[in-house]
Amino acid sequence: MARMGFRPSAREVAGGYVAVVAALSVAYGAAGAPEEWGAPLVLVSFPGAVVVAVLALLLAAFAGGGVDLSGDGRVDALDFVPQYVGGAVVNVLLVWAVVAFVRHFAREARRSRERVREAGPSRPPGGPSVP
C-alpha cells in the first residue's frame, strides 16, 4: 500500500524559506535588533542578504550624493525586511540557477554519449584502420 504523506515541491520549499526569513526579520526588527540575533539571521540569508545590502548602498550612493548611516537609533519592525527577504529571494534564484545548470550539463552529457554510441567504434587519427 502506498504511503500517504506530504512531499513539498521545490516551489513550496522556496516559498517556505522566504516566509521563514520574512518572519525572522520582522521579529528581529520588532525586538529592537538585539545583537545576538544579527549573526544567525545573516547566516540564514547568506550570501543573498549581503548582495542586497551592497546593491542598496551602491544604488543610494549613485542616486543621491552619499549615504547617511548615522540614523537616530530607532528600529521599526519592518526595517530589516527588504534586506533579508531580498537576500532570501536572491538565494532561491541562485539555487535555481545552479540546479538548472546541472540539469543542462547532465542532459548534454547524455546526448553526447548517445551520439558517440551511434557513431560506432572510432579509430585514432592517422592510425591503422580497424576492420
C-alpha positions as CSV (number, residue, x, y, z in Angstrom):
1,M,0.0,0.0,0.0
2,A,1.3,3.4,-0.9
3,R,2.2,5.8,1.9
4,M,0.2,8.9,2.1
5,G,2.2,11.9,3.1
6,F,3.2,15.4,2.1
7,R,6.2,15.9,-0.1
8,P,6.6,19.6,-0.8
9,S,7.6,20.7,-4.3
10,A,10.6,23.0,-4.9
11,R,8.3,26.0,-5.1
12,E,6.7,25.3,-1.8
13,V,10.1,24.8,-0.1
14,A,11.4,28.1,-1.6
15,G,8.2,29.9,-0.6
16,G,8.5,28.5,2.9
17,Y,12.2,29.5,3.2
18,V,11.3,33.1,2.1
19,A,8.4,33.2,4.5
20,V,10.5,32.0,7.4
21,V,13.2,34.6,6.7
22,A,10.5,37.3,6.5
23,A,9.0,36.3,9.8
24,L,12.5,36.2,11.4
25,S,13.3,39.7,10.0
26,V,10.1,41.1,11.3
27,A,10.7,39.6,14.7
28,Y,14.3,40.9,14.7
29,G,13.1,44.5,13.9
30,A,10.2,44.2,16.5
31,A,12.6,43.1,19.2
32,G,14.7,46.2,18.6
33,A,17.5,44.5,16.6
34,P,19.3,42.7,19.5
35,E,23.0,42.0,18.8
36,E,22.7,38.3,19.4
37,W,20.1,37.8,16.7
38,G,22.1,39.5,13.9
39,A,24.6,36.7,13.1
40,P,22.1,33.9,12.9
41,L,19.8,36.0,10.7
42,V,22.7,36.9,8.3
43,L,23.7,33.2,8.2
44,V,20.2,32.1,7.3
45,S,20.1,34.5,4.4
46,F,23.8,34.5,3.4
47,P,25.0,35.4,0.7
48,G,21.8,37.0,-0.7
49,A,21.5,39.5,2.2
50,V,25.0,40.7,1.7
51,V,24.4,41.1,-2.1
52,V,21.2,43.0,-1.5
53,A,22.9,45.3,1.1
54,V,25.8,46.1,-1.2
55,L,23.5,46.8,-4.1
56,A,21.3,49.0,-2.0
57,L,24.3,51.0,-0.8
58,L,25.7,51.4,-4.3
59,L,22.3,52.5,-5.7
60,A,21.9,55.0,-2.9
61,A,25.4,56.4,-3.4
62,F,24.9,56.7,-7.2
63,A,21.4,58.2,-7.0
64,G,21.9,60.7,-4.2
65,G,25.2,62.2,-3.3
66,G,26.1,59.9,-0.5
67,V,24.7,57.5,2.1
68,D,23.8,58.7,5.6
69,L,24.3,55.8,8.0
70,S,24.2,57.8,11.2
71,G,20.4,57.4,11.8
72,D,18.6,58.2,15.0
73,G,18.9,54.7,16.6
74,R,15.2,53.7,16.4
75,V,14.4,50.4,14.9
76,D,11.0,49.6,13.4
77,A,9.5,46.1,12.8
78,L,9.9,46.3,9.0
79,D,13.3,47.9,8.8
80,F,15.1,44.7,8.0
81,V,12.5,43.0,5.8
82,P,13.9,44.4,2.4
83,Q,17.4,43.3,3.1
84,Y,16.8,39.8,4.5
85,V,13.8,38.9,2.3
86,G,15.5,40.2,-0.7
87,G,18.5,38.1,0.3
88,A,16.3,35.1,0.6
89,V,14.9,35.7,-2.9
90,V,18.4,36.1,-4.3
91,N,19.4,32.7,-2.6
92,V,16.4,31.0,-4.2
93,L,17.4,32.3,-7.6
94,L,21.0,31.2,-7.1
95,V,19.9,27.7,-6.2
96,W,17.5,27.6,-9.1
97,A,20.3,28.7,-11.5
98,V,22.7,26.0,-10.1
99,V,20.1,23.3,-10.4
100,A,19.2,24.4,-14.0
101,F,22.9,24.4,-15.0
102,V,23.4,20.9,-13.5
103,R,20.4,19.5,-15.3
104,H,21.5,21.1,-18.6
105,F,25.0,19.7,-18.2
106,A,23.7,16.2,-17.4
107,R,21.3,16.3,-20.4
108,E,24.1,17.4,-22.8
109,A,26.5,14.7,-21.4
110,R,23.8,12.1,-22.0
111,R,23.2,13.3,-25.6
112,S,27.0,13.3,-26.2
113,R,27.3,9.7,-25.0
114,E,24.4,8.7,-27.3
115,R,26.0,10.3,-30.3
116,V,29.3,8.6,-29.6
117,R,27.5,5.2,-29.2
118,E,25.6,5.8,-32.5
119,A,28.7,6.7,-34.4
120,G,30.3,3.3,-33.7
121,P,33.9,2.5,-32.8
122,S,36.3,5.2,-33.6
123,R,39.8,4.9,-34.8
124,P,42.7,7.1,-33.9
125,P,43.6,9.8,-36.4
126,G,46.4,8.7,-38.7
127,G,46.4,5.2,-37.2
128,P,45.6,1.9,-38.8
129,S,42.0,1.2,-39.7
130,V,40.0,-1.1,-37.6
131,P,38.3,-3.9,-39.6
